[in-house]
């Protein structure tokens, strides 16, 4: 006859149990937010922000105030000085890059009549030393670019 509580009520005892595998995850700090807005000069590339450290992206968004066409502009995501994405808003529409996690930067809104654009930054992207978001203006206009990124740093730095 069985007595006592089922095993799942008992805490894990490594000395008592023979484990086939144990997963140890990094010690992440709390969620952090980088947010702001900036004007990007026509036909220029501008770093919106850069974060030094080791961590992971929980998600983010970059959007523009309605002004003029920005169809060929790009939001570039860089980790550890490697550009992960540099596809224009128009090409994201052409290629159907809308699904988060299918690509590091995906199109959320593309309205080339009212000039409303936004892209999402996919969650789960990790970085070892630095993460940076850059806006490349390629339309001869000077837009106001807004950004929000939620991320965490390993070790709570």
KAZI-V350439 format. One line per field, one symbol per residue. ss: DSSP state (A for helix, B for strand, O for the rest). psi: psi as a letter, one per 30 degrees, with the letter a starting at -180 (. if undefined). burial: I if it has 9 or more other C-alpha atoms within 8 Angstrom, else O. A space follows every 50 residues. Layout:
ss: ???
psi: ???
burial: ???
This chain:
ss: OOOOOOAAAOOOOOOOOOOOOOOOOOOBOOOBBBBBBBBOOOOOBBBBBB BBOOBBBBBBBBBBOOOOOOOOOBBBBBBOOBBBBOOBAAAAAAAOOOOB OOBOBBBBBBBOOOOBBBBBBOOOOBBOOBBBBBBBOOOOOOOBBBBBBB BBBBOOO
psi: kklalleffklkjefekjkekkkklljkalklkklallkkkkhlkkkelk kkakakkfllkklkkkdlkgeglkjkkkkhgkjfkhkleeeeeeghifjk ffkeklkekjjgefhkkklkkklfklkefkkkkkkjkhggljljkllkkk llkkgg.
burial: OOOOOOOOOOOOOOOOOOOOOOOOOOOIIOOOOOOOIOOIIIIIIOIIOI OOIIIIIIIIIIIIIOOOOIIIIIIIIIIIOOIIIIIIIIIIIOOOIIOI OOIIIIIIOIOIOOIIIIIIIIIIIIIIIIIIIIIIIIIOIIIIIIIIII IIIIOIO
